[in-house]
Amino acid sequence: MNKSFTFDLPIADPEPDLFKSAENNGAIVAGFVLFFPNYSTFQEKPRFYIEDLFVRGCYKRRGFGKMLLSAVAVLAAKIGYERVEWVVLNWNVNAIRL
């Protein structure tokens, strides 16, 4: 899923050249979510498992994490998966808040 967003407020990105997308008109990459399909033998249903969610520091607390999670949930619903699972460690306060 490839979406671009334009924000009214400027975001001070200290490394925009390092994270420019060569394929999307030079858009700046703010983060990513790494997920894959797996199968619950208990529920006997396919689902997505989120392995990692990363948002670059200068883009945190601006809604990017929620956008990434929402994109996975929308895709799951579109293909008929009933569950998206994401496990975080108990010390990862930012992920727990998200």
ZADO-914912 format. One line per field, with one value per residue: residue in three letters; y, x, z of N, C-alpha, C, O in turn. Coordinates in nm, 4 decimals. Example, Ala and Ser with C-alpha at 12.3 -4.5 7.8 and 13.67 -1.06 7.14 Angstrom:
vexba <- (ALA,SER)
nnorth <- (-0.5690,-0.2250)
neast <- (1.3190,1.2850)
nup <- (0.7800,0.7080)
canorth <- (-0.4500,-0.1060)
caeast <- (1.2300,1.3670)
caup <- (0.7800,0.7140)
cnorth <- (-0.3300,0.0030)
ceast <- (1.3200,1.2900)
cup <- (0.7800,0.7870)
onorth <- (-0.3319,0.1138)
oeast <- (1.4236,1.3409)
oup <- (0.8465,0.8039)
//
This chain:
vexba <- (MET,ASN,LYS,SER,PHE,THR,PHE,ASP,LEU,PRO,ILE,ALA,ASP,PRO,GLU,PRO,ASP,LEU,PHE,LYS,SER,ALA,GLU,ASN,ASN,GLY,ALA,ILE,VAL,ALA,GLY,PHE,VAL,LEU,PHE,PHE,PRO,ASN,TYR,SER,THR,PHE,GLN,GLU,LYS,PRO,ARG,PHE,TYR,ILE,GLU,ASP,LEU,PHE,VAL,ARG,GLY,CYS,TYR,LYS,ARG,ARG,GLY,PHE,GLY,LYS,MET,LEU,LEU,SER,ALA,VAL,ALA,VAL,LEU,ALA,ALA,LYS,ILE,GLY,TYR,GLU,ARG,VAL,GLU,TRP,VAL,VAL,LEU,ASN,TRP,ASN,VAL,ASN,ALA,ILE,ARG,LEU)
nnorth <- (-0.1159,0.2085,0.5280,0.8832,1.1696,1.5063,1.7602,2.0476,2.1758,2.2398,1.9810,1.9298,1.7672,1.6116,1.4567,1.4430,1.3767,1.1232,0.9613,0.9793,0.8747,0.6935,0.6046,0.7401,1.0142,1.1527,1.1589,1.1700,0.9144,0.8245,0.6161,0.2629,-0.0428,-0.3754,-0.6693,-0.9877,-1.2619,-1.5067,-1.8100,-1.8955,-2.1712,-2.2313,-2.0680,-2.1355,-1.9702,-1.7376,-1.4623,-1.1406,-1.0829,-0.8451,-0.7723,-0.5655,-0.2172,0.0944,0.4311,0.7161,0.9325,1.2201,1.2221,1.1094,1.0903,1.2223,1.0959,0.9070,0.6386,0.5372,0.5625,0.3737,0.1334,0.1347,0.1065,-0.1585,-0.2905,-0.2203,-0.3473,-0.6131,-0.6480,-0.6110,-0.8394,-1.0332,-1.1209,-1.1644,-1.0711,-0.8829,-0.9078,-0.7801,-0.7761,-0.6302,-0.5431,-0.5168,-0.2953,-0.1100,0.1672,0.3686,0.2191,0.0759,0.2808,0.3632)
neast <- (0.0846,0.0709,0.0851,0.0672,0.1102,0.0352,0.1341,0.0294,0.1887,0.5342,0.7764,1.0634,1.2999,1.5966,1.7453,1.6555,1.7441,1.8543,1.6354,1.4714,1.2355,1.3011,1.1190,0.8814,0.8383,1.0305,0.9328,0.9426,1.0372,0.8769,0.8467,0.7910,0.5980,0.6349,0.4944,0.3244,0.1334,-0.0110,-0.1216,-0.3749,-0.3893,-0.5479,-0.7786,-0.8330,-0.8046,-0.6841,-0.4545,-0.2956,0.0340,0.2122,0.5393,0.7232,0.7155,0.8053,0.8810,1.0412,1.2324,1.1836,0.9283,0.7622,0.4797,0.2944,0.0940,0.1686,0.2308,-0.0216,-0.1441,0.0009,-0.0621,-0.3387,-0.3475,-0.2610,-0.4696,-0.6876,-0.6165,-0.6188,-0.8933,-0.9968,-0.9132,-1.0353,-0.9362,-0.9684,-0.8249,-0.5516,-0.2383,-0.0169,0.2605,0.4167,0.7034,0.7078,0.8465,0.8422,0.7150,0.6170,0.5161,0.3172,0.1428,0.0572)
nup <- (0.0000,-0.0944,-0.0013,-0.0008,0.2053,0.2767,0.4899,0.6712,0.8619,0.8795,0.8935,1.0648,0.9251,0.9783,0.8035,0.5235,0.2637,0.2844,0.3118,0.0914,-0.1464,-0.4298,-0.6086,-0.5816,-0.6644,-0.5117,-0.2509,0.1063,0.3229,0.6128,0.7877,0.8516,0.8324,0.9102,0.8192,0.8059,0.6648,0.8761,1.0369,1.2580,1.4458,1.6577,1.6314,1.3768,1.1507,0.9054,0.9533,1.0068,1.1181,1.2890,1.2658,1.3017,1.3668,1.2661,1.3144,1.2123,1.4247,1.4043,1.3055,1.4880,1.7108,1.5548,1.4309,1.2439,1.3127,1.3837,1.1351,0.9880,1.1256,1.0827,0.8047,0.7718,0.9048,0.7422,0.5026,0.5934,0.6550,0.4004,0.2603,0.4015,0.6461,0.9947,1.2046,1.3362,1.4669,1.7090,1.9030,2.1763,2.3746,2.7344,2.8273,2.6294,2.6141,2.4392,2.2219,2.3516,2.4291,2.1785)
canorth <- (0.0000,0.3232,0.6521,1.0041,1.2662,1.6394,1.8224,2.1933,2.2164,2.1820,1.8851,1.9490,1.6381,1.6372,1.3727,1.4142,1.3162,0.9808,0.8871,1.0118,0.7613,0.7052,0.5598,0.8140,1.1583,1.2108,1.1656,1.1324,0.7996,0.8566,0.4928,0.1424,-0.1520,-0.5057,-0.7649,-1.1029,-1.3465,-1.6330,-1.8861,-1.9364,-2.3080,-2.2309,-2.0103,-2.1915,-1.8586,-1.6600,-1.3278,-1.0737,-1.0626,-0.7316,-0.8020,-0.4431,-0.0894,0.1930,0.5681,0.7959,1.0207,1.3513,1.2040,1.0476,1.1662,1.3019,1.0117,0.8129,0.5017,0.5000,0.5452,0.2460,0.0264,0.1386,0.0517,-0.3044,-0.3338,-0.2059,-0.4561,-0.7382,-0.6538,-0.6215,-0.9766,-1.1250,-1.1595,-1.1098,-1.0324,-0.8355,-0.9246,-0.7075,-0.7978,-0.5394,-0.5711,-0.4341,-0.1729,-0.0213,0.2526,0.4360,0.1231,0.0435,0.3956,0.3620)
caeast <- (0.0000,0.1593,0.0093,0.1421,0.0363,0.0939,0.0969,0.0397,0.3012,0.6617,0.8423,1.2081,1.3642,1.7397,1.8091,1.5585,1.8061,1.8781,1.5102,1.3901,1.1921,1.3375,1.0062,0.7587,0.8610,1.1131,0.8645,1.0269,0.9873,0.8676,0.8528,0.7418,0.5432,0.6702,0.3919,0.3095,0.0201,0.0130,-0.2443,-0.4041,-0.4422,-0.6527,-0.9002,-0.8458,-0.8271,-0.5642,-0.4472,-0.1670,0.1179,0.3026,0.6721,0.7904,0.6602,0.9100,0.8606,1.1614,1.2168,1.1248,0.7898,0.6861,0.3723,0.2234,-0.0102,0.2181,0.2163,-0.1628,-0.1711,0.0581,-0.1464,-0.4681,-0.3300,-0.2571,-0.6047,-0.7723,-0.5807,-0.6682,-1.0382,-1.0235,-0.8933,-1.1150,-0.8734,-1.0442,-0.7388,-0.4154,-0.1736,0.1081,0.3068,0.5257,0.7637,0.6459,0.9237,0.8252,0.6038,0.5601,0.4352,0.1989,0.0522,0.0021)
caup <- (0.0000,-0.1106,0.0091,0.0333,0.2843,0.2824,0.6157,0.6715,0.9450,0.8330,0.9818,1.0552,0.9022,0.9690,0.7009,0.4175,0.1449,0.3099,0.3126,-0.0259,-0.2263,-0.5712,-0.6888,-0.5541,-0.6832,-0.4061,-0.1217,0.2189,0.3982,0.7558,0.8660,0.7843,0.9128,0.8543,0.8617,0.7170,0.7004,0.9455,1.0546,1.3950,1.4522,1.7598,1.5721,1.2423,1.0586,0.8713,1.0104,0.9894,1.2356,1.2714,1.3196,1.3430,1.3246,1.2906,1.2690,1.2388,1.5394,1.3764,1.2646,1.5966,1.7760,1.4539,1.3727,1.1422,1.3626,1.3697,0.9922,0.9453,1.1815,1.0129,0.6694,0.7839,0.9407,0.6230,0.4110,0.6527,0.6351,0.2561,0.2127,0.4825,0.7727,1.1058,1.3158,1.3195,1.5971,1.7305,2.0397,2.2119,2.5047,2.8387,2.8496,2.5136,2.6535,2.3214,2.1469,2.4312,2.4178,2.0437)
cnorth <- (0.1231,0.4501,0.7654,1.0968,1.3984,1.7058,1.9725,2.2399,2.1593,2.0885,1.9001,1.8126,1.6621,1.5580,1.3439,1.3457,1.1669,0.8966,0.9260,0.8848,0.7856,0.6742,0.6461,0.9644,1.2234,1.2266,1.1166,1.0183,0.8326,0.7320,0.3755,0.0480,-0.2814,-0.6078,-0.8784,-1.1832,-1.4670,-1.6980,-1.9247,-2.0760,-2.3173,-2.1797,-2.0665,-2.0833,-1.7906,-1.5215,-1.2659,-1.0656,-0.9469,-0.7642,-0.6763,-0.3227,0.0153,0.3267,0.6453,0.9016,1.1522,1.3425,1.1418,1.1465,1.2617,1.2179,0.9105,0.6669,0.4525,0.4785,0.4109,0.1284,0.0198,0.0792,-0.1006,-0.3568,-0.3261,-0.3182,-0.5899,-0.7529,-0.6753,-0.7649,-1.0805,-1.1772,-1.0914,-1.0564,-0.9831,-0.8430,-0.8516,-0.7231,-0.7037,-0.5771,-0.4728,-0.3061,-0.0705,0.0657,0.3213,0.3426,0.0870,0.1576,0.3985,0.2607)
ceast <- (0.0898,0.0751,0.1018,0.0512,0.1107,0.0428,0.1185,0.1616,0.4307,0.7199,0.9915,1.2760,1.5137,1.8104,1.7161,1.6197,1.8315,1.7524,1.4167,1.3580,1.2272,1.2180,0.8817,0.7841,0.9380,1.0440,0.9587,0.9609,0.9931,0.8804,0.8037,0.6774,0.5756,0.5709,0.3841,0.1875,0.0687,-0.1219,-0.2591,-0.4629,-0.5538,-0.7842,-0.9304,-0.8781,-0.6951,-0.5712,-0.3137,-0.0957,0.2130,0.4331,0.7399,0.7154,0.7634,0.8690,0.9854,1.1319,1.1467,0.9777,0.7029,0.5867,0.3005,0.1173,0.0380,0.2034,0.0733,-0.1995,-0.1189,-0.0249,-0.2811,-0.4582,-0.3271,-0.3976,-0.6998,-0.7432,-0.6323,-0.8188,-1.0733,-1.0093,-0.9603,-1.0480,-0.9482,-0.9564,-0.6035,-0.3522,-0.0400,0.1449,0.4238,0.5782,0.7111,0.7226,0.9050,0.6997,0.5387,0.4726,0.3068,0.0976,-0.0155,-0.1099)
cup <- (0.0000,-0.1100,0.0449,0.1119,0.2804,0.4095,0.6071,0.7503,0.8890,0.9387,0.9591,1.0467,0.8852,0.8582,0.5831,0.2961,0.1623,0.2949,0.1993,-0.1026,-0.3726,-0.6612,-0.6744,-0.5557,-0.5698,-0.2726,-0.0126,0.2952,0.5469,0.8418,0.7843,0.8849,0.8383,0.9085,0.7614,0.7589,0.7804,0.9715,1.2008,1.3931,1.5556,1.7019,1.4335,1.1387,1.0268,0.9338,0.9730,1.1235,1.2043,1.3432,1.3735,1.2888,1.3637,1.2328,1.3082,1.3450,1.5118,1.3341,1.3735,1.6562,1.6798,1.3829,1.2708,1.1862,1.3483,1.2237,0.9429,0.9976,1.1098,0.8727,0.6719,0.8146,0.8211,0.5238,0.4630,0.6290,0.4875,0.2057,0.3029,0.6086,0.8864,1.2182,1.2662,1.4581,1.5994,1.8763,2.0656,2.3507,2.6089,2.8692,2.7380,2.5324,2.5337,2.2403,2.2222,2.4229,2.2824,2.0348)
onorth <- (0.1378,0.4774,0.7461,1.1021,1.4019,1.7078,2.0193,2.3336,2.0413,2.1158,1.8848,1.7506,1.7262,1.5897,1.2274,1.2643,1.0922,0.7765,0.9077,0.7983,0.8863,0.7137,0.6268,1.0336,1.3389,1.3014,1.0316,1.0251,0.8645,0.7412,0.3867,0.0579,-0.2950,-0.6303,-0.8672,-1.1748,-1.5213,-1.6448,-1.9800,-2.0965,-2.4005,-2.2411,-2.0474,-2.1002,-1.7862,-1.4703,-1.3321,-1.0444,-0.9507,-0.7812,-0.6798,-0.3264,0.0241,0.3357,0.6403,0.9532,1.1923,1.4448,1.1234,1.2679,1.3679,1.2634,0.8352,0.5813,0.3394,0.3880,0.3421,0.0349,-0.0887,0.0100,-0.1651,-0.4568,-0.4149,-0.3772,-0.6710,-0.8591,-0.7480,-0.8075,-1.2009,-1.2696,-0.9749,-1.0023,-1.0338,-0.7903,-0.8599,-0.6863,-0.6978,-0.6350,-0.3599,-0.2160,0.0441,0.0400,0.3309,0.3826,0.0700,0.1322,0.4326,0.2443)
oeast <- (0.1756,0.0024,0.2027,-0.0695,0.2338,-0.0777,0.2134,0.2301,0.4358,0.7125,1.0399,1.3058,1.5548,1.9240,1.7001,1.5535,1.8302,1.7597,1.2955,1.4437,1.1875,1.2165,0.7852,0.7542,0.9121,1.0924,1.0443,0.8425,1.0992,0.9209,0.7783,0.6996,0.5473,0.5639,0.4304,0.1428,0.1761,-0.2253,-0.1669,-0.5740,-0.6437,-0.8891,-1.0395,-0.9643,-0.6049,-0.6791,-0.2284,-0.1575,0.2856,0.4364,0.8056,0.6594,0.8039,0.8275,1.0296,1.0205,1.0588,0.9095,0.5828,0.6063,0.2527,0.0574,-0.0425,0.1673,0.0498,-0.2763,-0.1857,-0.0546,-0.3310,-0.5493,-0.3843,-0.4401,-0.7828,-0.8355,-0.6835,-0.8653,-1.1670,-1.0846,-0.9440,-1.0994,-0.9866,-1.0074,-0.5485,-0.4070,0.0392,0.0670,0.5184,0.5067,0.6745,0.6671,0.9479,0.5942,0.4161,0.3656,0.2010,-0.0222,-0.1334,-0.1700)
oup <- (0.0871,-0.2055,0.1126,0.0882,0.2807,0.4345,0.5441,0.7091,0.8545,1.0585,0.8470,1.1488,0.7885,0.8232,0.5467,0.2318,0.0644,0.2689,0.2100,-0.1209,-0.4313,-0.7778,-0.7484,-0.4584,-0.5360,-0.1877,-0.0370,0.3281,0.6006,0.9577,0.6644,1.0056,0.7193,1.0293,0.6479,0.8733,0.7547,0.9312,1.2607,1.3443,1.5433,1.7214,1.3799,1.0525,1.1105,0.9632,0.9139,1.2278,1.1049,1.4650,1.4775,1.1793,1.4797,1.1172,1.4230,1.3536,1.5882,1.3276,1.3537,1.6527,1.7197,1.2855,1.2160,1.1054,1.3058,1.1911,0.8657,0.9231,1.0801,0.8273,0.5840,0.7567,0.8014,0.4676,0.3858,0.5876,0.4545,0.1181,0.2829,0.6716,0.8756,1.3163,1.1684,1.5549,1.5055,1.9642,1.9871,2.4324,2.5763,2.9321,2.7516,2.4743,2.5280,2.1945,2.1616,2.4108,2.2725,1.9286)
//
